[in-house]
């Protein structure tokens, strides 16, 4: 963001962009059917450089471009669905989140067996200078942090999040449908091939987060998003305070950002868009830069947190048309009142 604002987006960025794509696209083979899905607001250098590296590997990538959607996870349309049926992997290089439409367990899942590569809001700066330049060793370092946090979550019941701006939220995290330590900490590189099927797997890029979903109806307190959110996008000038009672947001306070957020969810959301499904996630990527105003980067930043409302991430109980996430810059996270997982943005386990 900062580089683009200062210098624009010169075509010469292709030099570093093609280098940045080498690691995430390293396992592409000629027979892979790679679909690049974007919208008309995305920097063309981002999707064009990805297609160039895919072609370098001998594959024949296909581009699908649509007008930018009004809200996250809005239906992309029947022609996109038709293209996705034929794809093995879909690179989601859009400026709005689209995971719900490209997940087999999502709100509006596409047919077929394509693996989603979650890369929404990607910029040249994130790829070349930020978390998107992570190497194998740095990805495995993220997973080691995630394993340690996951081991605490697996044994814990209650989670409390506080912050310097006054956030104080408590919820029940017990009875997750999987082991957090195994799911998030398994030392497997992103975008690898399944040894049984030979298929190229999906993932997220940049790499680096561990999330947990609260039990529905158990969250209480105050959540304060202080950095940015899925909406409104960009670097925030103030904070948004969400008052939560028994797992549902009952109040939204703040300045212009709060007004925009409320209007957005009231306009496009449904009865569950204000419930605490979503995810409470800690970023683990030390290369992610602060103050970019991009969820794709801020949510991966080491020691930062993104907190979601609306569609649940894992439990399958809270279902909404979309999930809205906001970032807490330097949270303090405590499990069962005695294990400090994060202290003012510093990982402690």
C-alpha atoms as one frame of an Amber mdcrd trajectory, in Angstrom:
protein
   0.000   0.000   0.000   2.655   2.507   1.022   4.811   1.765  -2.029   1.828
   1.961  -4.365   0.715   5.264  -2.882   4.197   6.748  -3.235   5.366   5.385
  -6.548   2.344   3.935  -8.332   2.416   0.443  -9.828   5.128   0.361 -12.520
   5.166  -2.531 -14.971   8.763  -3.227 -13.967   7.395  -4.822 -10.794   7.121
  -7.976 -12.886  10.792  -8.645 -12.117  10.328  -9.044  -8.379   6.795 -10.412
  -8.611   7.840 -13.407 -10.680  10.541 -14.121  -8.130   8.027 -13.820  -5.275
   5.703 -16.407  -6.849   8.429 -19.040  -7.192   7.904 -20.631  -3.771   4.087
 -20.842  -3.562   3.873 -22.024  -7.184   6.900 -24.344  -7.016   4.897 -27.571
  -7.352   2.804 -26.659 -10.379   3.134 -29.231 -13.173   2.089 -29.131 -16.846
  -1.062 -31.210 -16.338  -2.442 -29.014 -13.537  -5.553 -27.045 -14.495  -4.962
 -23.704 -12.786  -7.741 -21.106 -12.685  -6.814 -17.543 -11.725  -9.898 -15.717
 -10.441  -9.750 -11.938 -10.056 -11.805  -8.771 -10.304 -11.461  -5.452 -12.072
 -10.072  -3.662  -9.011  -7.043  -5.964  -8.575  -3.594  -4.803  -9.679  -3.098
  -6.565 -13.046   0.567  -7.108 -12.243  -0.398  -9.456  -9.407  -2.514 -11.884
 -11.421  -0.434 -11.543 -14.598   2.787 -12.430 -12.791   1.109 -15.468 -11.195
  -0.042 -16.651 -14.617   3.436 -16.113 -16.030   5.030 -18.340 -13.380   2.335
 -21.005 -13.851   3.104 -20.949 -17.566   6.820 -21.228 -16.790   6.018 -24.583
 -15.192   4.411 -25.765 -18.402   0.791 -25.454 -17.271  -1.870 -23.546 -19.207
  -3.532 -21.102 -16.776  -6.984 -19.644 -17.358  -8.055 -16.186 -16.197 -11.565
 -15.321 -15.026 -12.258 -11.654 -14.260 -15.470 -10.181 -12.893 -16.505  -6.706
 -11.711 -15.663  -6.196  -8.048 -18.470  -7.457  -5.839 -20.326  -5.154  -3.453
 -19.723  -7.352  -0.426 -17.530 -10.225   0.655 -18.536 -13.714  -0.506 -21.192
 -12.394  -2.878 -22.092 -14.937  -5.560 -19.552 -14.634  -8.396 -22.046 -15.790
 -11.050 -22.800 -18.919 -13.076 -19.976 -18.562 -15.602 -17.377 -18.523 -12.831
 -18.975 -21.638 -11.400 -18.755 -23.318 -14.801 -15.039 -22.542 -15.077 -14.414
 -23.800 -11.547 -15.888 -27.208 -12.367 -12.974 -27.846 -14.709 -10.241 -26.500
 -12.421  -7.837 -28.394 -10.189  -6.780 -25.282  -8.259  -8.243 -21.770  -8.010
  -6.052 -18.803  -7.124  -8.397 -16.308  -5.456  -6.757 -13.023  -6.393  -9.747
 -10.766  -5.772 -10.147  -7.560  -3.785 -13.103  -8.997  -1.858 -13.016 -12.254
   0.096 -14.536 -15.132  -1.864 -13.777 -18.148   0.329 -17.443 -18.963   0.937
 -17.991 -19.491  -2.765 -14.904 -21.624  -3.287 -15.097 -23.840  -0.227 -16.811
 -27.211  -0.365 -18.223 -26.501   3.103 -18.988 -22.840   2.479 -22.185 -20.857
   2.155 -22.407 -21.101  -1.630 -19.916 -23.835  -2.564 -18.901 -24.329  -6.144
 -19.229 -27.738  -7.741 -16.186 -29.761  -8.686 -13.079 -30.720  -6.751 -10.875
 -27.655  -7.076  -8.609 -26.684  -4.190  -8.867 -23.027  -3.170  -5.773 -20.857
  -2.766  -6.880 -17.994  -0.509  -5.045 -14.857  -1.638  -7.635 -12.086  -1.562
  -6.449  -8.479  -1.207  -3.000  -9.463  -2.471  -0.676  -6.641  -3.473   2.768
  -6.419  -4.994   4.055  -5.002  -1.708   2.777  -7.976   0.310   4.315 -10.415
  -2.161   7.676  -8.735  -2.635   8.368  -6.954   0.659   6.056  -8.519   3.225
   4.692 -11.849   4.389   4.344 -13.155   0.831   8.105 -13.569   0.504   8.257
 -16.314   3.143  10.513 -19.290   2.447  10.104 -22.941   3.400  11.982 -22.445
   6.669   9.914 -19.401   7.572   6.657 -21.255   6.878   7.803 -24.102   9.109
   8.708 -21.542  11.780   5.115 -20.257  11.616   3.844 -23.789  12.075   6.041
 -24.374  15.104   4.487 -21.339  16.802   1.041 -22.614  15.801   1.782 -26.049
  17.271   2.763 -24.550  20.618  -0.352 -22.391  20.778  -2.504 -25.282  19.579
  -1.307 -27.494  22.412  -2.526 -24.893  24.910  -5.889 -24.542  23.151  -6.392
 -28.316  23.068  -6.151 -28.499  26.863  -8.038 -25.280  27.611 -11.665 -24.375
  28.070 -11.978 -20.610  28.471 -10.209 -17.939  26.425  -9.921 -14.275  27.327
  -8.723 -11.503  25.006  -7.851  -8.001  26.188  -6.078  -5.058  24.562  -4.680
  -1.624  25.337  -7.794  -0.001  23.843 -10.098  -1.667  26.365 -11.087  -4.928
  24.722 -12.163  -7.555  27.241 -13.829 -10.646  25.799 -14.363 -14.094  27.323
 -15.618 -17.258  25.618 -15.647 -21.066  25.764 -13.258 -22.748  23.298 -13.659
 -26.375  24.390 -14.786 -29.335  22.274 -13.276 -28.251  18.978 -13.884 -30.806
  16.199 -10.134 -31.313  15.683  -6.788 -31.043  17.439  -5.510 -27.489  17.063
  -1.901 -28.604  17.516  -2.189 -31.136  14.713  -4.209 -29.044  12.298  -2.207
 -25.843  12.543   1.198 -27.099  13.620   1.795 -30.057  11.340   5.165 -29.389
   9.643   3.907 -29.554   6.058   4.712 -26.869   3.519   1.800 -25.006   1.910
   0.726 -25.991  -1.615   2.203 -29.476  -1.589   1.026 -32.570  -3.459  -1.040
 -35.232  -1.772   1.202 -38.322  -1.693  -1.791 -40.616  -2.209  -3.626 -38.787
  -4.995  -0.813 -36.718  -6.474  -3.144 -33.684  -6.467  -1.773 -30.230  -5.709
  -3.294 -29.043  -2.442  -4.766 -25.700  -1.522  -3.914 -23.271   1.235  -3.528
 -19.612   2.082  -0.887 -17.094   1.118   0.694 -15.390   2.915   1.110 -18.236
   5.372   0.762 -17.963   9.127  -2.179 -18.074  11.533  -3.865 -20.296  14.098
  -7.535 -19.774  14.737 -10.104 -21.170  17.102 -13.882 -20.759  16.991 -15.774
 -20.012  20.212 -18.721 -22.164  21.197 -21.872 -20.401  20.000 -23.708 -18.309
  22.583 -20.775 -18.299  25.046 -18.983 -15.070  24.162 -19.427 -12.001  26.350
 -17.702  -8.665  26.732 -16.249  -6.010  24.488 -14.377  -6.552  21.215 -12.403
  -3.607  19.841 -11.108  -3.684  16.287  -8.316  -1.118  16.248  -6.414  -1.495
  12.972  -8.566  -2.420   9.962 -11.271  -4.861   8.934 -12.732  -6.672   5.976
 -14.999  -3.624   5.797 -14.322  -0.768   5.658 -10.950  -1.544   4.130  -7.835
   0.583   4.561  -5.907   1.993   7.513  -8.407   3.005  10.194  -8.247   6.365
  11.959 -10.248   5.163  14.970 -11.502   2.032  16.690 -14.778   0.130  16.509
 -16.251  -1.272  19.719 -18.524  -4.305  19.524 -20.560  -5.104  22.630 -21.208
  -8.847  22.806 -23.806 -10.632  24.927 -24.253 -14.413  24.879 -22.480 -14.763
  21.549 -24.201 -11.955  19.647 -23.120  -8.368  18.914 -25.748  -6.096  20.467
 -23.996  -2.755  20.067 -21.568  -1.022  17.686 -19.813   2.165  18.775 -17.113
   4.377  17.309 -16.659   6.947  14.580 -16.929   6.792  10.808 -15.625   3.224
  10.638 -18.336   2.027  13.026 -21.047   3.748  10.988 -19.794   2.149   7.774
 -19.492  -1.294   9.350 -23.020  -1.189  10.709 -24.458  -0.005   7.397 -22.542
  -2.711   5.531 -23.755  -5.595   7.701 -27.313  -4.252   7.951 -27.428  -3.939
   4.145 -25.837  -7.206   3.044 -25.913  -9.454   6.103 -28.568 -11.712   7.581
 -29.825 -12.626  11.060 -26.583 -14.461  11.881 -24.124 -11.859  10.570 -23.815
 -10.335  14.069 -23.314 -13.668  15.869 -19.903 -14.752  17.130 -19.101 -17.588
  14.790 -16.119 -16.589  12.747 -12.730 -17.191  14.280 -10.346 -15.816  16.859
  -6.941 -16.070  15.211  -3.348 -15.236  16.091  -0.913 -14.275  13.338   2.423
 -16.112  13.217   4.311 -14.587  10.261   7.146 -12.273  11.328   7.516 -10.906
   7.781   4.032  -9.353   7.706   4.281  -5.568   7.835   2.081  -3.386  10.070
  -0.188  -0.555   8.999  -0.902  -1.721   5.460  -4.646  -1.651   6.023  -5.021
  -5.023   4.293  -6.662  -7.960   6.053  -4.631 -10.389   3.936  -1.441  -9.055
   5.511  -2.533  -7.724   8.915  -4.227 -11.007   9.900  -0.966 -12.933   9.415
   1.223 -10.496  11.349   3.131 -12.073  14.235   1.252 -11.466  17.480  -1.663
  -9.613  15.889  -5.201 -11.019  15.956  -8.166 -11.111  13.651 -11.553 -11.624
  15.227 -14.482 -12.720  13.076 -18.246 -12.431  13.394 -20.856 -14.139  11.259
 -20.198 -17.402   9.432 -18.457 -19.962  11.629 -15.085 -21.313  10.651 -15.137
 -24.886  11.946 -18.006 -25.902  14.217 -20.695 -25.777  11.503 -23.277 -24.208
  13.832 -23.300 -20.463  13.054 -24.190 -20.007   9.389 -24.411 -16.619   7.693
 -24.091 -15.150   4.209 -20.603 -13.952   5.111 -18.008 -13.478   7.820 -16.690
 -10.046   8.789 -13.253  -9.875  10.405 -11.402  -7.088  12.157  -7.834  -6.783
  13.439  -6.576  -6.226  16.988  -3.014  -4.904  16.818  -1.462  -6.099  20.102
  -3.832  -8.394  21.992  -3.252 -10.227  25.226  -4.612 -13.779  25.115  -5.039
 -15.883  28.262  -6.372 -19.453  28.475  -8.136 -20.649  31.642  -7.004 -17.576
  33.595  -3.451 -18.878  34.025  -1.724 -19.506  30.676  -0.633 -16.360  28.850
  -0.460 -17.220  25.163   0.124 -13.690  23.869   1.119 -10.678  25.960   0.549
  -7.321  24.254   1.372  -8.864  20.871   4.301 -10.997  22.044   4.017 -14.790
  21.730   4.661 -16.304  25.170   4.408 -20.083  24.637
